[in-house]
Amino acid sequence: MATWQGDPDKPVVSICCITYNHELYIEDALEGFLIQETDFPFEIIIHDDASTDRTADIIREYEAKYPKLIKPIYQKENQYSKEGFKFFFELLKSCNGEYIALCEGDDYWIDPKKLQVQIKYMQDHPGCSMTFHASNYVDAISSQLVKRHRNDTRSRSFSMDELILGGGGLVATQSIVFRSIVVRQPPDFLINAPVGDYPLVLAARLSGDVHYLDFTGSVYRMNNPISAMGKAQELSPALYVYRYSKIAAMLNEFNLATHGSYRRYVRLKSSQIILFSLLRAYKQLRFSQRKKLLQEYGNCLIVLHRLAAAIFIIPFMPDIFRVCIACRRFVIGFLKSTYRHTPCKSNRA
């Protein structure tokens, strides 16, 4: 804060943090915000969605230390359970900055120059509506590094088809910084979506460039049972597929909003999403239940994915399929080896 230039009451960036029952993690998130070294003022808008643990108490402790910086919203009733992610767009109205940076309460930032680098790029490139960067994925239980999520080996802008096909896992949510104008009048596909980050990235690309900066600035915690992904794993197979079908529905709504400009990519990605959820649900279902799910969602699949879903509907087919693949590889390998070591016989005398 000592390096800030400009009026502290007019933040350039609003850090928007949603939290629920993150007492084990919220301090890491807050400390990641506080270590940021910028030449511009920022604010921290933190929304506690009626946590039942000590999350709100920890936020209050930080609020007492940094009353002008940390601006909490304490809910008495859980908003996500009432209206899904629609509350998120109401929350964004509380953000005063020209730019909004995202980080959920169980994730955190590790690079003190993160905000400065992203904002500098966007100020230098007025046509850029969003930036994101690489992120480390760690296990929420063991704190062990699982993988390094690096989108490319260099900084570059991503096309709309790459963002559609990349899905929600392409852009790490806690790495996102976007212009607030993107959500000033959010499109229906964004408001009605069952998730917040994936459609937000698509909406940003409609407004300008979405640019990847090749540095690691944050940590995403995997396998957290409290997170949206963690809760999804606990759903019944039918509800699990239904949840992902809503994401496919969001893409179809996006397709209408863009007058079919990206129809090909939307159709392919929607089908991939449904197929993925079906194959995951199949593991817990009997044949008759698998058949019922396929009948319900089969029309959402392209022909190739429908064939794959039909093959895997039979309980023992995956094993047969794997055996066939292994046999094919063995035969091809054997033939290549035989051909490679068989001397060429000339017909000449």
C-alpha positions as CSV (number, residue, x, y, z in Angstrom):
1,M,0.0,0.0,0.0
2,A,3.0,2.3,0.5
3,T,3.7,2.2,-3.2
4,W,0.1,3.1,-4.3
5,Q,-0.4,6.1,-6.6
6,G,-3.8,7.7,-6.8
7,D,-6.7,8.0,-4.5
8,P,-7.0,4.9,-2.2
9,D,-10.8,5.5,-2.1
10,K,-10.9,4.9,-5.9
11,P,-9.5,1.4,-6.4
12,V,-8.3,0.3,-9.8
13,V,-8.8,-3.3,-9.0
14,S,-11.4,-5.1,-6.9
15,I,-10.3,-8.5,-5.6
16,C,-13.5,-10.6,-5.4
17,C,-13.4,-13.6,-3.1
18,I,-16.3,-16.0,-2.5
19,T,-15.9,-18.2,0.6
20,Y,-17.9,-20.9,2.4
21,N,-16.6,-23.1,5.3
22,H,-13.0,-22.3,4.4
23,E,-11.6,-21.9,7.9
24,L,-8.6,-24.1,7.0
25,Y,-7.7,-22.0,3.9
26,I,-9.1,-18.5,4.1
27,E,-5.9,-17.1,5.8
28,D,-3.8,-18.2,2.9
29,A,-6.2,-16.4,0.5
30,L,-6.2,-13.2,2.5
31,E,-2.4,-13.2,2.9
32,G,-2.0,-13.8,-0.9
33,F,-4.0,-10.6,-1.4
34,L,-2.1,-8.6,1.2
35,I,1.3,-9.4,-0.3
36,Q,0.5,-7.8,-3.6
37,E,2.9,-5.1,-4.6
38,T,1.2,-2.6,-6.9
39,D,1.5,1.1,-7.8
40,F,-2.3,1.4,-7.9
41,P,-4.9,1.0,-5.1
42,F,-7.1,-2.1,-4.8
43,E,-9.9,-3.3,-2.5
44,I,-10.8,-6.8,-1.2
45,I,-14.4,-7.7,-1.5
46,I,-14.9,-10.9,0.4
47,H,-18.3,-12.7,0.5
48,D,-18.9,-15.2,3.2
49,D,-21.9,-17.3,2.2
50,A,-23.2,-18.1,5.7
51,S,-20.3,-20.3,6.8
52,T,-21.0,-22.6,9.7
53,D,-17.3,-22.8,10.8
54,R,-14.9,-20.1,11.9
55,T,-14.4,-18.6,8.4
56,A,-16.4,-15.4,9.2
57,D,-14.5,-15.0,12.5
58,I,-11.2,-15.1,10.7
59,I,-12.4,-12.6,8.1
60,R,-13.4,-10.2,11.0
61,E,-9.9,-10.4,12.5
62,Y,-8.4,-9.3,9.2
63,E,-11.1,-6.7,8.7
64,A,-10.2,-5.2,12.1
65,K,-6.5,-4.9,11.0
66,Y,-7.3,-3.6,7.5
67,P,-10.6,-1.8,7.7
68,K,-10.1,0.4,4.6
69,L,-8.9,-2.5,2.5
70,I,-11.0,-5.5,3.4
71,K,-14.7,-5.0,2.7
72,P,-16.6,-8.1,3.8
73,I,-20.2,-9.2,3.1
74,Y,-21.5,-11.6,5.7
75,Q,-24.6,-13.6,4.6
76,K,-27.0,-15.0,7.1
77,E,-28.5,-17.4,4.7
78,N,-26.5,-19.4,2.1
79,Q,-27.1,-17.7,-1.3
80,Y,-25.6,-20.5,-3.5
81,S,-28.1,-23.0,-2.2
82,K,-30.9,-20.6,-3.0
83,E,-30.0,-19.4,-6.5
84,G,-26.8,-21.0,-7.7
85,F,-24.3,-18.6,-9.1
86,K,-26.8,-15.8,-9.8
87,F,-25.7,-14.2,-6.4
88,F,-22.2,-13.9,-7.9
89,F,-23.3,-11.2,-10.4
90,E,-25.0,-9.3,-7.6
91,L,-21.8,-9.5,-5.7
92,L,-19.9,-8.0,-8.7
93,K,-22.0,-4.9,-8.4
94,S,-20.2,-4.2,-5.1
95,C,-16.9,-4.0,-6.9
96,N,-15.7,-0.5,-7.5
97,G,-12.6,-1.2,-9.6
98,E,-12.2,-0.9,-13.3
99,Y,-10.7,-4.4,-13.2
100,I,-11.9,-7.4,-11.1
101,A,-9.6,-10.2,-9.9
102,L,-11.0,-13.5,-8.8
103,C,-9.9,-15.9,-6.1
104,E,-12.1,-18.3,-4.1
105,G,-11.5,-18.7,-0.4
106,D,-9.8,-22.1,-0.6
107,D,-7.3,-21.0,-3.3
108,Y,-4.5,-18.4,-3.0
109,W,-1.9,-16.2,-4.8
110,I,1.8,-16.8,-4.5
111,D,3.4,-14.1,-6.7
112,P,3.5,-10.6,-5.1
113,K,3.7,-9.1,-8.6
114,K,0.7,-11.0,-10.0
115,L,-1.8,-8.1,-10.0
116,Q,0.8,-5.5,-11.2
117,V,1.8,-7.7,-14.2
118,Q,-1.7,-8.4,-15.3
119,I,-3.0,-4.9,-14.9
120,K,0.1,-3.4,-16.7
121,Y,-0.6,-5.7,-19.7
122,M,-4.2,-4.8,-19.8
123,Q,-3.5,-1.1,-19.5
124,D,-1.0,-1.3,-22.3
125,H,-3.5,-3.4,-24.5
126,P,-6.9,-1.7,-24.3
127,G,-8.4,-4.5,-26.6
128,C,-7.7,-7.1,-23.9
129,S,-10.7,-7.9,-21.7
130,M,-9.2,-10.7,-19.6
131,T,-5.8,-12.1,-18.6
132,F,-4.9,-15.3,-16.8
133,H,-1.8,-17.2,-15.9
134,A,-0.3,-20.6,-14.9
135,S,-1.2,-22.2,-11.6
136,N,0.0,-24.9,-9.3
137,Y,-2.6,-27.6,-8.4
138,V,-2.1,-29.0,-4.9
139,D,-4.1,-31.6,-2.9
140,A,-6.3,-30.0,-0.3
141,I,-5.6,-32.8,2.2
142,S,-1.9,-33.5,1.9
143,S,-0.8,-30.1,0.4
144,Q,1.3,-32.0,-2.1
145,L,1.8,-30.6,-5.5
146,V,-0.3,-32.6,-8.0
147,K,0.5,-30.8,-11.2
148,R,1.6,-27.5,-12.8
149,H,-1.2,-26.1,-14.9
150,R,0.6,-24.2,-17.6
151,N,-1.5,-23.3,-20.7
152,D,1.4,-22.8,-23.1
153,T,5.2,-22.3,-23.1
154,R,4.8,-18.6,-24.0
155,S,2.4,-15.8,-23.4
156,R,-0.3,-15.5,-26.1
157,S,-4.0,-14.7,-26.7
158,F,-6.4,-17.6,-27.0
159,S,-9.0,-17.9,-29.7
160,M,-12.7,-18.4,-29.0
161,D,-12.6,-22.0,-30.4
162,E,-9.7,-22.8,-28.0
163,L,-11.6,-21.4,-25.0
164,I,-14.8,-23.3,-25.9
165,L,-13.1,-26.6,-26.4
166,G,-10.8,-26.1,-23.4
167,G,-13.8,-26.1,-21.1
168,G,-13.9,-24.9,-17.5
169,G,-10.6,-26.5,-16.7
170,L,-8.6,-24.5,-19.2
171,V,-8.4,-21.2,-17.3
172,A,-7.7,-21.4,-13.6
173,T,-10.3,-19.2,-11.9
174,Q,-7.9,-17.8,-9.3
175,S,-5.7,-16.5,-12.1
176,I,-8.4,-14.4,-13.8
177,V,-8.4,-10.6,-14.0
178,F,-11.0,-9.0,-16.3
179,R,-12.5,-5.6,-17.1
180,S,-15.6,-4.9,-15.0
181,I,-17.4,-3.8,-18.2
182,V,-17.6,-7.5,-19.2
183,V,-20.3,-8.1,-16.6
184,R,-21.9,-4.6,-16.5
185,Q,-24.7,-6.1,-18.6
186,P,-24.1,-9.9,-18.4
187,P,-25.7,-12.0,-21.1
188,D,-28.3,-14.6,-20.3
189,F,-25.9,-17.5,-20.8
190,L,-23.7,-16.1,-18.1
191,I,-26.5,-15.4,-15.6
192,N,-28.2,-18.7,-16.0
193,A,-25.1,-20.9,-16.0
194,P,-24.5,-23.5,-13.2
195,V,-20.9,-22.4,-13.0
196,G,-19.3,-19.0,-13.0
197,D,-15.8,-19.2,-14.6
198,Y,-16.3,-21.0,-17.9
199,P,-19.1,-18.7,-19.3
200,L,-17.3,-15.7,-17.9
201,V,-14.2,-16.5,-20.0
202,L,-16.5,-16.8,-23.1
203,A,-18.2,-13.5,-22.3
204,A,-14.8,-11.8,-21.9
205,R,-13.7,-13.2,-25.3
206,L,-16.8,-11.7,-26.9
207,S,-15.7,-8.3,-25.5
208,G,-12.0,-8.5,-26.5
209,D,-8.8,-10.6,-26.3
210,V,-8.3,-13.2,-23.6
211,H,-4.6,-13.3,-23.0
212,Y,-2.4,-15.9,-21.2
213,L,0.6,-14.6,-19.3
214,D,3.2,-17.4,-18.9
215,F,4.1,-17.1,-15.2
216,T,2.8,-19.1,-12.2
217,G,1.0,-16.8,-9.8
218,S,-1.5,-18.9,-7.8
219,V,-2.4,-22.2,-6.2
220,Y,-5.6,-24.2,-6.8
221,R,-6.6,-26.7,-4.2
222,M,-7.9,-30.0,-5.5
223,N,-10.1,-32.6,-3.8
224,N,-11.6,-30.1,-1.4
225,P,-15.0,-31.7,-0.4
226,I,-16.5,-28.2,0.2
227,S,-15.7,-26.9,-3.3
228,A,-18.3,-27.0,-6.1
229,M,-16.2,-29.8,-7.8
230,G,-16.0,-31.7,-4.5
231,K,-19.8,-31.5,-4.0
232,A,-20.3,-32.7,-7.6
233,Q,-18.5,-35.9,-6.8
234,E,-21.0,-36.7,-4.1
235,L,-24.1,-36.4,-6.3
236,S,-26.0,-39.4,-7.4
237,P,-25.1,-40.6,-10.9
238,A,-28.4,-39.2,-12.4
239,L,-27.9,-35.8,-10.7
240,Y,-24.2,-35.8,-11.7
241,V,-25.1,-36.1,-15.4
242,Y,-27.9,-33.6,-15.0
243,R,-25.4,-31.0,-13.5
244,Y,-23.1,-31.4,-16.5
245,S,-26.1,-31.3,-18.9
246,K,-26.8,-27.8,-17.5
247,I,-23.2,-26.7,-18.6
248,A,-24.0,-28.1,-22.0
249,A,-27.2,-26.1,-22.0
250,M,-25.2,-23.0,-21.1
251,L,-23.1,-23.6,-24.3
252,N,-26.3,-23.9,-26.4
253,E,-27.5,-20.6,-24.9
254,F,-24.1,-19.1,-25.8
255,N,-24.6,-20.5,-29.3
256,L,-27.9,-18.6,-29.6
257,A,-26.4,-15.4,-28.3
258,T,-23.6,-15.6,-30.9
259,H,-26.1,-16.5,-33.7
260,G,-24.4,-19.8,-34.3
261,S,-21.0,-18.3,-35.1
262,Y,-19.2,-21.1,-33.1
263,R,-21.8,-23.8,-33.7
264,R,-19.3,-26.5,-34.6
265,Y,-17.2,-26.1,-31.5
266,V,-20.2,-25.7,-29.2
267,R,-21.8,-28.9,-30.6
268,L,-18.5,-30.9,-30.1
269,K,-17.9,-29.5,-26.6
270,S,-21.5,-30.1,-25.4
271,S,-21.3,-33.7,-26.6
272,Q,-17.9,-34.2,-24.9
273,I,-19.3,-32.8,-21.6
274,I,-22.3,-35.2,-21.7
275,L,-20.2,-38.2,-22.7
276,F,-17.7,-37.6,-19.9
277,S,-20.5,-37.4,-17.3
278,L,-22.3,-40.5,-18.6
279,L,-19.1,-42.6,-18.6
280,R,-18.4,-41.5,-15.0
281,A,-21.9,-42.2,-13.9
282,Y,-21.9,-45.7,-15.6
283,K,-19.4,-47.0,-13.0
284,Q,-22.1,-46.9,-10.3
285,L,-25.1,-48.1,-12.3
286,R,-26.6,-51.3,-13.5
287,F,-27.3,-52.0,-17.2
288,S,-30.9,-50.9,-17.1
289,Q,-30.0,-47.7,-15.4
290,R,-27.2,-47.0,-17.9
291,K,-29.6,-47.6,-20.7
292,K,-32.1,-45.2,-19.2
293,L,-29.5,-42.4,-18.9
294,L,-28.4,-43.0,-22.5
295,Q,-32.0,-42.8,-23.8
296,E,-32.4,-39.5,-21.9
297,Y,-29.2,-37.8,-23.0
298,G,-28.3,-39.7,-26.2
299,N,-29.7,-36.9,-28.5
300,C,-27.2,-34.5,-27.0
301,L,-24.3,-36.6,-28.4
302,I,-22.6,-36.5,-31.8
303,V,-22.7,-39.8,-33.6
304,L,-19.2,-40.9,-32.5
305,H,-19.8,-40.1,-28.9
306,R,-23.2,-41.8,-29.0
307,L,-21.5,-45.0,-30.3
308,A,-18.9,-44.8,-27.4
309,A,-21.7,-44.3,-24.9
310,A,-23.6,-47.3,-26.3
311,I,-20.6,-49.5,-26.3
312,F,-19.8,-48.7,-22.6
313,I,-23.4,-49.2,-21.5
314,I,-22.8,-52.9,-21.3
315,P,-20.9,-53.6,-18.0
316,F,-18.2,-55.9,-19.4
317,M,-17.7,-54.0,-22.6
318,P,-15.0,-51.6,-21.3
319,D,-12.8,-54.6,-20.4
320,I,-13.4,-56.2,-23.8
321,F,-12.6,-52.9,-25.5
322,R,-9.4,-52.6,-23.6
323,V,-8.4,-56.1,-24.5
324,C,-9.1,-55.4,-28.2
325,I,-7.0,-52.3,-28.1
326,A,-4.1,-54.2,-26.4
327,C,-4.3,-57.0,-29.0
328,R,-4.3,-54.6,-31.8
329,R,-1.2,-52.8,-30.5
330,F,0.5,-56.2,-30.0
331,V,-0.3,-57.3,-33.6
332,I,0.8,-54.0,-35.1
333,G,4.0,-54.0,-33.0
334,F,4.7,-57.6,-34.0
335,L,4.2,-57.0,-37.7
336,K,6.4,-53.8,-37.6
337,S,9.1,-55.8,-35.8
338,T,8.9,-58.7,-38.3
339,Y,9.0,-56.3,-41.3
340,R,11.9,-54.4,-39.8
341,H,14.1,-57.5,-39.3
342,T,13.1,-59.5,-42.5
343,P,15.9,-59.1,-45.1
344,C,14.8,-57.9,-48.5
345,K,15.1,-60.7,-51.1
346,S,16.1,-59.6,-54.6
347,N,14.5,-61.3,-57.6
348,R,17.7,-60.7,-59.5
349,A,20.0,-63.6,-60.2
